[in-house]
Amino acid sequence: MVSSSVHDGSLSAIEQYLREVKQTPPLSDEEEVHLLCCIENGNVEQAKRCPDASVLRIAAQARDRLVAGYQPLLLSLARRYVRHCRELELLDLVQEGNVGLLQALEKYDGNACSASFRTWAFSWVRGLMVLALAQYESAIRLPLEKARAIRQMGIVNTRLLSELGREPSISETAKEMCLSEHDVRDLIVLQEQQVVSIHTFPDPDEDCKLEDVIADPGMADTTDEELRDLLKDALAMLPDRERLIINLRYGFEDGLAHTQKEVAYLLGVTIKTVSIVDRQAQLRLRKLLCAA
């Protein structure tokens, strides 16, 4: 997490944080598994009346190392989301992400959860950042309980996606959230009010806008609203895998686009796989829109 030394006066908070992230060694898969085991051992000891202090100390050190190792991911997401902010700053989003990461650590059970911790943590980190955006940056300011419900819906859907291998239905999401299908549909409507613009860049490293992906001379007079309606219909006709990646890449799920690297990280596949499926989906979308 952001060190308290950021206020020493010699460097700004953001400069100090970026220096710390750069100096932190990367977290390998093997080390992550070891750290999670140490944390789990600490949780077991904590539940005892007379816990082993040395085990608790190792668990605390493991938690600190895991949080530090996840800072590049938090920073990547915060940098992407901060573009949409007028009030929140980069470190505000980083801190929200750290809260999400700590909550993910508290609730993760590797024995009961089929999702990897990486996928689990990604959903919590993104969820807390999106919650902050919904509260402070949304054009339509949501009540706190609604914003939390939308964030929880995203977490539930991510977990069900991992367990089922497909996007969950409204009824499946409603059952997991202990809500009615009507309530879940209302949350989806509120979530879709955070509409991504077709003129935004989904990836800072790619000179490609969503309007370029679906560009067609015959649609020159189509308005953004009409185009979004056409896109919604076309997306429903894509194979599940292509629709999922397009939704994540261009922000149709939460109004915030993600890079190919972030999508690969979330889904546990290679960047090359995401790139290939992304391109296939773009070509299929163009054909569907041209035929519309």
HUDAPE-V754112 format. One record per residue. N is the residue number from 1. OMEGA is omega as a letter, one per 40 degrees, with the letter a starting at -180 (none if undefined). Layout:
BEGIN
n:omega
N:OMEGA
N:OMEGA
END
This chain:
BEGIN
n:omega
1:a
2:a
3:i
4:a
5:a
6:a
7:a
8:i
9:a
10:i
11:i
12:a
13:a
14:i
15:i
16:a
17:a
18:i
19:a
20:i
21:a
22:a
23:a
24:i
25:a
26:a
27:i
28:i
29:a
30:i
31:i
32:i
33:i
34:a
35:i
36:i
37:i
38:i
39:i
40:i
41:i
42:i
43:i
44:a
45:a
46:a
47:a
48:i
49:i
50:a
51:i
52:a
53:a
54:i
55:i
56:i
57:i
58:i
59:i
60:i
61:i
62:i
63:i
64:a
65:i
66:i
67:i
68:a
69:a
70:a
71:i
72:i
73:i
74:a
75:i
76:i
77:a
78:i
79:a
80:a
81:a
82:i
83:a
84:a
85:i
86:a
87:a
88:i
89:a
90:a
91:i
92:a
93:i
94:a
95:i
96:i
97:i
98:i
99:i
100:i
101:i
102:i
103:i
104:i
105:a
106:a
107:a
108:i
109:a
110:a
111:a
112:a
113:a
114:i
115:i
116:i
117:a
118:i
119:i
120:a
121:a
122:a
123:i
124:i
125:i
126:a
127:a
128:i
129:i
130:i
131:i
132:i
133:a
134:a
135:a
136:a
137:a
138:i
139:i
140:a
141:a
142:i
143:a
144:a
145:i
146:i
147:i
148:i
149:i
150:i
151:i
152:i
153:i
154:i
155:i
156:a
157:i
158:i
159:i
160:i
161:i
162:a
163:a
164:a
165:i
166:i
167:a
168:i
169:i
170:a
171:i
172:i
173:a
174:a
175:a
176:a
177:a
178:i
179:i
180:i
181:i
182:i
183:i
184:i
185:i
186:i
187:i
188:i
189:i
190:i
191:a
192:i
193:i
194:a
195:i
196:i
197:i
198:a
199:a
200:i
201:i
202:a
203:a
204:a
205:a
206:a
207:a
208:i
209:i
210:i
211:i
212:a
213:a
214:a
215:i
216:a
217:a
218:a
219:a
220:a
221:a
222:i
223:i
224:a
225:i
226:a
227:i
228:i
229:i
230:i
231:a
232:i
233:a
234:i
235:a
236:a
237:i
238:i
239:a
240:a
241:a
242:a
243:a
244:a
245:i
246:i
247:a
248:a
249:a
250:i
251:i
252:a
253:a
254:i
255:a
256:a
257:a
258:i
259:i
260:i
261:i
262:i
263:i
264:i
265:a
266:a
267:i
268:i
269:a
270:i
271:i
272:i
273:i
274:a
275:a
276:a
277:i
278:a
279:i
280:a
281:i
282:a
283:i
284:i
285:a
286:a
287:a
288:a
289:i
290:a
291:a
292:none
END
